[in-house]
């Protein structure tokens, strides 16, 4: 399970980890937010309506879910994760802080990795630099990031994403150590 604040580079680092460990299965989350440019349905996320998300939650078909940045909902569909784990493969989940806390209760054996920025200033620079959110959304995300960074001690490992290569190497080392 990997968690970290907005714009810390979770997706970029995990893409590199998966290139080095193709036997890992990456769980695609569902979200009620609109796709960003370049995002692909079923690859980056399952983009669902709020009504469909409610159905998944109400039926118990979400392993975890949360309202993120006080706007959109994100969650991990339960059935695919359980099926892959039962087949003996390891699963990688990218979740927010609320999701991590839920998974900690339902899957306490999960290895929990927090990806942190090298500094607050760098995190702000990355968020603003990617240009995918307006100023109001950036402020909302940074408020959430402060809360997430304060909770990093809850995790088994903290990996600082100073460079994608370094963060990838650290996560690969953690995976190799726990396998």
N, C-alpha and C positions, 0 to 999 in steps of 0.2 A: 504494500500500500504506500503510495507516494502522495504527499501533500505539500503545499507551499503557497505563498501569496501570489496574487496576480502578477503577471509579467516577470516572474522569477526564472522562467524558461523550462518549466516542467515538461511540456510537450516536446520541446527541442531535445532536451536531455534524454527523455524516455525513447524518442525515436532512435537515438544513437545506441542506447542500451539494447533495444530490440534488434538492431542490426547485428550486434555482437552476440546476442542470445536469441536466435530465431525460435528456439524451443519454448520460450515464454509466450504466454497468450495475453494480449492486451485487451482488457475489457472496455468496450465502447459504452460510454455513458449516454443517457437520454437527457435532453434539455428542452426547456420551453422557449429558449432564446432563439432569435433568428440566426441563420448561418452567417459567418464572416466571409469575406471574399476568399475563395479558394477552398473553403471547407466542403467536404463531401459527405453526404448522408450515408450513415452506416460505417464510415471510415473514421471521421473525426468525432461525430456524435450521431445519435438518432434524434432528429429534430421533430418534436411532437407538440401537439396542441396542449394547452392547459387541461382540457377535458380528458384527453388520452392519458396524460400524466396522472391525473386524479384516479383514473381507472386502474392504472398500474399500482399506485400506492394502496388504494382501497382493497385490491385483491391480494395484497401481500407479495406482489411480484417485484418489489424493489428491495434490494439488500440494504441499501441506505439511500437517503435523499435529503435534500436541504434546499432552502431558499438562499441563494447566493447573491451578495451585494444588495440585498433587500429588494430584488427585482425578479429574477428568473429562478426557476427550479432546475436542479440537476440531480441525477440519481443513477444508481447502478442496477440494471435489470438482474434479478436473482438467478433465474433459470440457467442462462449461459455460464455464469460463474460456477455454479454448483456442478453442472455437467462436466466442465473442464477439470475442476478439482477432483471429481470422482474418477476421471480418466487417468489421473496421476500426473497431470501437467501442472506447472506453477502458473499463477495468474498475476498480472500486474494491474492494479487499480489506481487510477489517478482521481483523488477525491479532495474535497474541501475539508475544513476543520470539523464541521458538524458531521460530515460523512465518516471521517476518520474515527470520531468518537463512537458513532453507531457501530462501525465495523469492529472496533475494539471489544464491544460487548458481544457481538454475534460470532466473530471469528477471532478470539483472543490469541490464537497461534500466529496470526498474520504478523509479518515483519513490517514495522512502521518506519518509514523514512520521510524526513522533512527536508525539503530543499529550501535553503535560505539564500538571500542575496548577499553579496560581499559588503554592502552598506545600504542604508536607507536611500541615500542620494542616487545610488546606482539603480535601485528598484524604481524610483520615480522616473529616472531618465529612460529606462527600458519601457515603462508604461507609456510615457508621453511619446517616445520615439516610434513606437509601433503604429501610432496614429489610427487605432481602430475604435477608440471611444472618445466621446466629446468630454469637455471639461467637467461637467456634472457627474458623468459616469466615472471619470478618472478619480474624482474626489471620493465617490462612494467606494470604489475599489481600494483606494489607499486607506480609508477608514477601516475597512475589513482587514487589510494587510497588517495594520497595527495590532489588531486582536490576534491574528494568526501568528505573527512573529512572537508575541508574548507567550504563546502556547507551545513553542517548539520543544521545550523540555519534556513534554508529554510523549515524545516519540523515542523509539529505540535508537535511531541514528539521525544526526543532522549533517547534511552535506551542503557546503557552501558552493554555489554556482558562480565561481569567479570566472571560469571558462567552461564551455560545454565539454571540452575534452577532459578536464580535471574532474568535473562533476560526474561524467559518465564513468570514468575510471573508478572513482570512489564507490559508485553504486554497483558496478560490476564486482568489485572486491567484496562488498557486503553480500551480494547474492552468492558468490562462490564460497564465502565463509559459512553461510547458513545452510547451503545445500548438503 
